[in-house]
């Protein structure tokens, strides 16, 4: 005898079946990744390199992370802090992305970090070194794949002091990244017995440096520490050499002074020493494979920005793999992102409790179009994460 189920039971079973199917479809749906990067202006090349690096890793994984296909959204942040809140909200509210990757400019990143913290949106910072992002603004949903402004600057201060410099002048744009960088340099330089006798700056993104160069020539320091990047770095290094200062006063800086800029800087940059968590000629199987893959895909040489984008994708993948792509398991995901050991082209690194890489910082020398490895300036350097309370 055939038993007939009550109509209500059939309806309930159908509803449950539909709900389960919808949940499965949702879990297997595309992961929305929003790039908020500079695609115009001084830092445009940096933004493109970061995106290329991120996409390269995704492509190596067959187009998926944690079993999820990726749908990309893009916003040009224009390196403009006053537009940062509106721009990040385009990704958070309009596009409803699952994760944001950005940015380069530290002032913009500060606004992004605040928005991410307020909305609990997952944020991976692939460049901007603003100390506060993994300091007073630290949060479980914010992780960085790059550096803090303090890290390469502190390493260069240590190197300059070890090379016997006693008096130094610092030069930078007057904005968050520059100001934090020169402070990090001064901390290590003065700890090593040196003294910063003058801090010089110009408004961002001003590239009129003549008055600063005149002041440097008059002061005759033992060394100059400069923080600039992109087009500003090209102009400063060339102007410094044109003034003849490079013949008598060594110009030091974090790697951004010569990364992605050596071809444009030409002879002016040759022999310059910088400190950074990456060197172009790191002769490891991981770096060689990465550079080959990047060159074949984009017909260009990889730089530190591409590495940071690539590693941002690796960190995200670690979290997604831990939860099999299920973003609802947020605590497990963010914990996995912090516990990962990243097998990076720069060398393996870990993530601090505050969300910043703990990594080797290298001393590099500009040779041709490469920033070549010379030594490890500081091993496994961890940012002090001042003010972070998790």
ZIUR-V380310 format. One record per pair of residues at least 12 apart in sequence whose C-alpha atoms are under 6 Angstrom apart, sorted by the first residue. I is the first residue (numbers start at 1). J is the second residue. D is the distance in whole Angstrom. If there is no record, write none. Layout:
((I	J	D) (I	J	D))
This chain:
((30	68	6) (30	69	5) (30	70	5) (30	71	6) (31	68	6) (31	70	5) (31	71	6) (32	71	5) (32	97	5) (32	98	5) (33	72	5) (33	97	6) (33	99	5) (33	100	6) (34	72	6) (34	73	5) (34	74	6) (34	97	6) (34	100	5) (35	74	5) (35	100	6) (35	101	5) (36	75	5) (36	77	6) (36	102	5) (36	103	6) (37	76	6) (37	77	6) (37	102	6) (37	103	5) (38	76	5) (38	77	5) (38	78	5) (38	79	6) (39	76	5) (40	78	6) (42	230	6) (42	231	5) (43	230	6) (49	305	6) (49	306	5) (50	305	5) (50	306	5) (50	309	4) (53	306	4) (53	309	5) (53	310	4) (54	309	4) (54	310	4) (54	313	5) (57	310	6) (65	317	5) (66	320	5) (66	321	4) (66	324	5) (66	325	5) (67	325	6) (79	105	6) (81	107	5) (81	108	4) (84	108	5) (85	111	6) (99	122	5) (99	123	6) (100	123	5) (101	124	5) (101	125	6) (102	125	5) (102	126	6) (103	125	6) (103	127	6) (103	128	6) (104	127	5) (104	128	5) (105	128	5) (106	128	5) (106	130	5) (106	177	6) (122	141	5) (123	142	5) (124	142	6) (124	143	5) (124	144	5) (125	144	5) (126	145	5) (126	146	5) (126	308	5) (126	309	6) (126	312	6) (127	146	5) (129	147	6) (129	148	4) (129	149	4) (130	149	6) (130	177	6) (131	148	5) (131	149	6) (134	354	5) (134	385	6) (135	385	4) (135	386	5) (135	387	5) (135	388	4) (136	387	4) (136	388	5) (138	388	6) (143	355	5) (144	355	6) (144	356	5) (145	308	6) (145	311	6) (145	312	5) (146	308	5) (149	180	6) (149	181	5) (150	181	6) (150	184	5) (152	254	5) (152	275	6) (152	276	5) (153	181	5) (153	184	5) (153	185	5) (153	254	6) (154	184	5) (154	185	5) (154	188	5) (156	275	6) (157	185	4) (157	188	5) (157	189	4) (158	188	5) (158	189	6) (161	189	5) (161	192	5) (165	222	5) (166	194	4) (166	195	6) (167	194	6) (167	195	5) (167	196	6) (167	221	5) (167	222	5) (168	196	5) (168	197	6) (168	221	5) (168	222	6) (168	223	5) (168	224	5) (169	196	6) (169	197	6) (169	198	5) (169	199	6) (169	224	5) (170	199	5) (170	200	6) (170	224	6) (170	225	5) (170	226	6) (171	200	5) (171	201	5) (171	226	5) (172	201	5) (172	226	6) (172	227	5) (173	201	5) (173	202	5) (173	203	5) (173	204	5) (174	201	6) (174	202	6) (174	203	5) (178	227	6) (207	232	6) (222	249	6) (223	249	5) (223	250	5) (224	251	5) (224	252	6) (225	252	5) (225	253	5) (226	253	5) (227	253	6) (228	257	6) (229	256	5) (229	257	5) (233	257	5) (234	265	5) (238	268	5) (241	268	5) (252	273	6) (252	274	6) (253	274	5) (254	274	5) (254	275	5) (255	274	5) (255	275	5) (255	276	5) (262	369	5) (263	369	6) (270	366	5) (270	367	6) (271	365	6) (271	366	5) (272	365	6) (272	366	5) (273	364	6) (273	365	5) (274	363	6) (274	364	5) (275	362	5) (275	363	5) (276	361	5) (276	362	5) (277	360	6) (277	361	4) (277	362	6) (278	346	5) (279	371	6) (279	372	6) (279	373	5) (280	370	6) (280	371	6) (280	372	6) (281	372	6) (286	345	5) (287	345	4) (315	337	6) (318	337	6) (319	333	4) (319	336	5) (319	337	5) (338	351	5) (358	380	5) (358	381	6) (358	382	5) (359	380	4) (359	381	5) (360	378	6) (360	379	5) (360	380	5) (360	381	6) (361	377	6) (361	378	5) (362	375	6) (362	376	4) (362	377	5) (363	375	5) (363	376	6) (363	377	5))
